[in-house]
Amino acid sequence: MPNSGTPGDTPTILTKWTWMDAVTLSLLTCLFGLLFPNLVNLQQQIFGRRVHRRVRWLASIVDPDLSVTIRELDGPAHMKRSSDAYEDVKAYLGARCSRKARHLLGEAARNAADKLELSMRNGEEVADEIKGGTATVWWSLHFIPRSTERDEEGYQYTLHYQECHRDDVLCKYLPDVRRKGRHILDTDRQRKIMTNISGWGPSDGWSRMLFKHPKTFETLAMDPSTKQEIIDDLKMFQKGRKYYAKLGKPWKRGYLLYGPPGTGKSTMVAAMANLLKYDVYDIELTSVKSNTELRKLLIGIKNKSITVIEDIDCSLDLTGARKDGDDNDDDDGTIAPEAAARVAQDQDKVTSSRSQVTLSGLLNFIDGLWSACGEERIIVFTTNHIDKLDPALIRRGRMDMHIEMSYCCFEAFKFLAKLYLNKDSHRLFGAVEKLLREVEMTPADVAENLTLRSDDDDAESCLQRLVGELKKRRTTGGKANRATIRSNNAARAVPAGATEDGRRRSPRIRARTPIAPY
Ligand SMILES: Nc1ncnc2c1ncn2[C@@H]1O[C@H](COP(=O)(O)OP(=O)(O)OP(=O)(O)O)[C@@H](O)[C@H]1O
């Protein structure tokens, strides 16, 4: 209430005002606002900011807790992918805090079959220490259900801390959590294999399982020098961060594994994953409905991973030319004339097939702009028919290394004999060597013959079985086999180092990009 100013009262501005003064001031303010609207806005903003600051100050006294939330899926709507930060925090908390939580979640063992991997359960809270144990922060895990159509449901970790520890938490503690979590994931974790099966899995399109393939390069039968070359190449790739950055190239490498069925192409992928400790993304291309869906899958692929497309020649009708108007790729690969003649026919086929993924879409997937959004990624194609593939698909820069997985050579046999029978030599080795020069047999078949099948089996009986099988093939299928191989190879140049009849006994590497001197 305005006061007319009783003598003796504490004088204030208001006490000296009259109603008339107030009305006059209001009118003047309105007039000022009409004449200078921007100045009034500015005045209101400054006033608003001051109020906001006071409210924050009050809030920090009433509730000094701050929080950071890390969601399981991040990225824009329709492009959600599982978050690296979430995985790091999960690994960190799993190792550090889980024993402090009251209610734990047990998952399949990490390294040992009889152990459980423990982590926080939904709704659980655990404490962690910062500043050398002088302060405490709290982590909680919650499941957030979908609230709108565009939203994704998923888990989220929330870190609660006091305002006075803000700098320590944000600048030291959180980066440390991520670093430690990543280290645990890199060294200690069980790797995963992901596959895309329509309608399954979370929104990023990948269904996940633990990857437990036992195959390593130590148990892969190959020509030893070829094997070493591949191992060296992979290891060089793995430590090539600076090298790729220096070249201005995305940190990725493509391997094409080709050869007859049973020669170890899938097995090689498992050995690669185990050597590098990478996750495996196995793409079933026929389940991918469109190029857009393929891109969405690509965005969901994590770093330090091997992406495999098996039997690429069978996956889609990609063996012909790219569709007209589909070719926005600047590669120098040429298209066979007969393939060009099939363009119209292929176009119809591609359109009518379930999957609308085009060759161009696949090429962009491998090395388009989006493919560079990650790093330390390997892509592997396997095929039984390299000659059916469009050259653009396997050209330099896409498939950097071509590795032929071929029939069992004597070196590979000796490796398998040592592995399966623990024999470095045997009287039947000579016979096997001679027969392997005449008959095609895959390492898978050789390994099967060397496998002990009963308690009575021993090295002698296994080798006899192998010699018998080789002899049988020589008289029945052996020659037919060779003829087929020759006709399949007819379109290709005879590889360097091939035997007289054009066959090659050991895996062959054609490194399209020289192995880099990092
Ligand atoms: N070089 C090898 N060393 C050891 N084992 C091998 C080798 N090649 C094949 N095998 C064994 O043979 C089986 C089949 O191998 P794999 O599936 O890798 O062949 P593939 O070439 O991928 O066949 P496909 O082309 O039919 O997919 C596996 O159980 C594997 O252990």
Ligand as a Chemical Component Dictionary entry (heavy atoms), coordinates in Angstrom:
data_LIG
# 
_chem_comp.id                   LIG 
_chem_comp.type                 NON-POLYMER 
_chem_comp.pdbx_formal_charge   0 
_chem_comp.three_letter_code    LIG 
# 
loop_
_chem_comp_atom.comp_id 
_chem_comp_atom.atom_id 
_chem_comp_atom.alt_atom_id 
_chem_comp_atom.type_symbol 
_chem_comp_atom.charge 
_chem_comp_atom.model_Cartn_x 
_chem_comp_atom.model_Cartn_y 
_chem_comp_atom.model_Cartn_z 
_chem_comp_atom.pdbx_ordinal 
LIG N1  N1  N 0 41.997 -74.461 -42.455 1  
LIG C1  C1  C 0 41.308 -75.073 -41.496 2  
LIG N2  N2  N 0 41.897 -75.374 -40.321 3  
LIG C2  C2  C 0 41.220 -75.988 -39.358 4  
LIG N3  N3  N 0 39.938 -76.357 -39.460 5  
LIG C3  C3  C 0 39.302 -76.090 -40.602 6  
LIG C4  C4  C 0 39.952 -75.417 -41.668 7  
LIG N4  N4  N 0 39.090 -75.272 -42.671 8  
LIG C5  C5  C 0 37.946 -75.799 -42.262 9  
LIG N5  N5  N 0 38.053 -76.283 -41.025 10 
LIG C6  C6  C 0 37.001 -76.918 -40.259 11 
LIG O1  O1  O 0 35.977 -77.245 -41.182 12 
LIG C7  C7  C 0 34.704 -76.812 -40.773 13 
LIG C8  C8  C 0 34.080 -75.934 -41.827 14 
LIG O2  O2  O 0 34.867 -74.805 -42.013 15 
LIG P1  P1  P 0 34.251 -73.368 -42.438 16 
LIG O3  O3  O 0 32.821 -73.303 -42.091 17 
LIG O4  O4  O 0 35.154 -72.334 -41.907 18 
LIG O5  O5  O 0 34.380 -73.436 -44.016 19 
LIG P2  P2  P 0 33.902 -72.356 -45.059 20 
LIG O6  O6  O 0 35.010 -72.215 -46.040 21 
LIG O7  O7  O 0 33.454 -71.143 -44.378 22 
LIG O8  O8  O 0 32.690 -73.086 -45.724 23 
LIG P3  P3  P 0 31.444 -72.422 -46.500 24 
LIG O9  O9  O 0 31.977 -71.779 -47.732 25 
LIG O10 O10 O 0 30.559 -73.582 -46.784 26 
LIG O11 O11 O 0 30.835 -71.440 -45.551 27 
LIG C9  C9  C 0 34.920 -76.098 -39.451 28 
LIG O12 O12 O 0 34.447 -76.921 -38.427 29 
LIG C10 C10 C 0 36.393 -75.899 -39.323 30 
LIG O13 O13 O 0 36.817 -76.136 -37.995 31 
# 
loop_
_chem_comp_bond.comp_id 
_chem_comp_bond.atom_id_1 
_chem_comp_bond.atom_id_2 
_chem_comp_bond.value_order 
_chem_comp_bond.pdbx_ordinal 
LIG N1  C1  SING 1  
LIG C1  N2  SING 2  
LIG C1  C4  DOUB 3  
LIG N2  C2  DOUB 4  
LIG C2  N3  SING 5  
LIG N3  C3  DOUB 6  
LIG C3  C4  SING 7  
LIG C3  N5  SING 8  
LIG C4  N4  SING 9  
LIG N4  C5  DOUB 10 
LIG C5  N5  SING 11 
LIG N5  C6  SING 12 
LIG C6  O1  SING 13 
LIG C6  C10 SING 14 
LIG O1  C7  SING 15 
LIG C7  C8  SING 16 
LIG C7  C9  SING 17 
LIG C8  O2  SING 18 
LIG O2  P1  SING 19 
LIG P1  O3  DOUB 20 
LIG P1  O4  SING 21 
LIG P1  O5  SING 22 
LIG O5  P2  SING 23 
LIG P2  O6  DOUB 24 
LIG P2  O7  SING 25 
LIG P2  O8  SING 26 
LIG O8  P3  SING 27 
LIG P3  O9  DOUB 28 
LIG P3  O10 SING 29 
LIG P3  O11 SING 30 
LIG C9  O12 SING 31 
LIG C9  C10 SING 32 
LIG C10 O13 SING 33 
# 
